[in-house]
Amino acid sequence: MAVPLSTIKSALKIEYADDDLDLMRLRDAASSLIERETGLCFNPAKRDVYLANWTATAIPFVPFTSVQAVTYQNTSNVTTTLPVTDWWLDRTDGPLPVIRFLEAPAIYEGTQITVGVNCGYEQLPNEIVHAIISLTGAWYNNPEAFQPIGLTAVPMSLQFIMDSFRVREMLR
């Protein structure tokens, strides 16, 4: 979900429409970079976790919403859904939910187990919106890394926000 252009223009005090395409491009690039840097899922989406065997595994997508299904290829190479009663989510083992399995059916050789996960924000946190606006504004006002006046660094508030939301430290 994109931060509305009107929100960015209001925050940056831009009243004209001449640079709207540039601002949208910068907004999209800022969103993409912040999403990658933090490891967050900004938009609601279905993502897959692939497992080689039935071991307990942390779900690496934040914010986590739910497990959609656990599927695997049985010994006859037929796609099979593991019943919900044969797995559960453990939320007591750190900040990420861990999927644990009560049953471990045999899987077809050379295949993998797929855990379909729903993740993403319904509405971006205000801090993330601010980070997107901050980076968009920094790029808009300083389109080159080097200006005749001097080198401009990424705004400190942006780095602080990204560090506080970073998911990678949660992974074991």
C-alpha positions in Angstrom: 0.0 0.0 0.0 1.5 3.3 -1.1 1.6 6.4 1.0 -0.8 8.8 -0.7 0.9 11.4 -2.9 -1.2 14.1 -1.2 0.3 13.1 2.2 3.8 13.3 0.9 3.2 16.7 -0.9 1.6 18.1 2.3 4.5 17.0 4.5 7.1 18.3 2.0 5.1 21.6 1.5 4.8 21.1 -2.2 1.8 22.8 -3.7 2.3 22.3 -7.5 1.7 19.2 -9.7 4.8 19.6 -11.9 6.8 17.0 -10.0 4.1 14.5 -9.2 5.5 11.7 -11.4 9.0 12.2 -9.8 7.5 12.1 -6.3 5.6 8.9 -7.0 8.7 7.3 -8.4 10.7 8.4 -5.4 8.0 7.3 -3.0 7.8 3.8 -4.6 11.6 3.5 -4.5 11.7 4.6 -0.9 9.0 2.2 0.1 10.8 -0.7 -1.7 14.1 0.1 -0.1 12.7 0.5 3.4 10.7 -2.8 3.0 13.9 -4.6 2.0 16.0 -3.0 4.7 13.6 -3.8 7.5 12.4 -7.2 6.2 8.8 -6.1 6.7 5.8 -6.9 4.5 4.1 -3.6 3.8 1.2 -4.9 1.8 -1.1 -7.8 2.7 0.2 -10.8 0.7 0.5 -14.6 0.7 4.1 -15.8 1.0 5.5 -19.3 1.2 8.0 -20.9 3.5 9.6 -24.0 2.1 10.8 -26.8 4.4 12.9 -29.9 3.6 11.5 -31.8 6.6 9.0 -31.6 9.4 11.1 -29.5 11.8 9.8 -26.6 13.9 10.4 -23.4 11.9 10.1 -19.7 12.7 7.8 -17.8 10.3 10.1 -15.0 9.0 7.4 -12.7 7.7 6.4 -9.6 9.7 3.7 -8.7 10.4 2.5 -12.3 10.5 -1.3 -12.7 10.1 -2.0 -16.4 9.7 -1.0 -19.7 8.2 -3.2 -20.4 5.1 -2.2 -24.0 4.6 0.6 -26.6 4.9 1.0 -28.7 1.8 3.3 -31.4 0.7 3.7 -34.1 -2.0 2.8 -37.5 -0.4 4.7 -40.7 -1.3 2.5 -41.1 -4.4 3.5 -37.6 -5.5 0.0 -36.2 -4.9 -0.3 -32.7 -3.4 -1.8 -33.1 0.1 -2.8 -30.6 2.7 -1.8 -31.4 6.2 -4.8 -31.1 8.5 -4.9 -28.1 10.9 -5.0 -30.6 13.8 -1.5 -31.8 12.8 0.3 -28.5 13.3 0.2 -25.6 15.6 1.8 -22.1 16.1 4.0 -21.5 19.1 4.2 -17.8 20.0 6.2 -18.4 23.2 9.6 -19.0 21.5 10.8 -15.4 20.7 9.2 -12.6 18.7 8.4 -14.7 15.6 5.7 -17.4 15.6 7.1 -21.0 15.2 5.2 -23.6 13.3 5.4 -27.0 15.0 4.2 -30.3 13.7 2.4 -33.1 15.6 2.6 -35.5 12.6 5.4 -36.1 10.2 4.0 -37.8 7.1 6.4 -39.2 4.5 7.0 -36.9 1.6 7.9 -37.7 -2.0 11.6 -37.7 -2.6 13.0 -34.5 -3.9 10.0 -32.4 -2.9 9.4 -29.9 -0.2 6.8 -28.9 2.4 5.1 -25.6 1.7 3.7 -23.4 4.4 1.5 -20.7 3.0 1.6 -17.6 5.2 -0.6 -14.5 5.2 1.3 -11.4 6.2 1.4 -7.6 5.8 -0.1 -4.5 7.2 -3.7 -3.4 6.7 -2.5 0.1 7.5 1.2 1.2 7.7 2.4 2.3 11.1 2.9 6.1 11.3 6.7 5.6 11.8 6.9 3.8 8.5 4.9 6.5 6.7 7.2 9.1 8.2 10.3 7.1 7.1 8.9 6.9 3.5 8.2 10.6 3.5 11.6 11.4 5.0 13.5 9.4 2.4 11.3 10.7 -0.5 12.0 14.2 0.7 15.7 13.6 1.0 15.9 12.2 -2.5 13.7 14.9 -3.9 15.7 17.8 -2.4 19.1 16.1 -3.0 18.8 14.1 -6.2 22.6 13.5 -6.3 24.6 11.9 -3.6 27.2 14.6 -4.0 26.3 18.3 -4.2 28.8 21.1 -4.6 28.0 22.1 -1.0 28.8 18.7 0.5 27.8 15.1 0.9 24.3 14.6 2.4 23.7 11.6 4.5 20.5 9.7 5.0 18.4 11.5 7.6 19.2 10.2 11.1 15.5 9.8 11.9 15.1 7.5 8.9 18.0 5.3 10.1 16.6 5.1 13.6 13.1 4.1 12.4 14.5 1.4 10.1 16.7 0.0 12.9 13.8 -0.1 15.3 11.6 -2.0 12.8 14.3 -4.3 11.4 13.2 -8.0 11.3 16.5 -9.7 10.6 17.6 -9.5 14.2 14.5 -11.6 15.1 15.6 -14.5 13.0 17.5 -17.3 14.8 
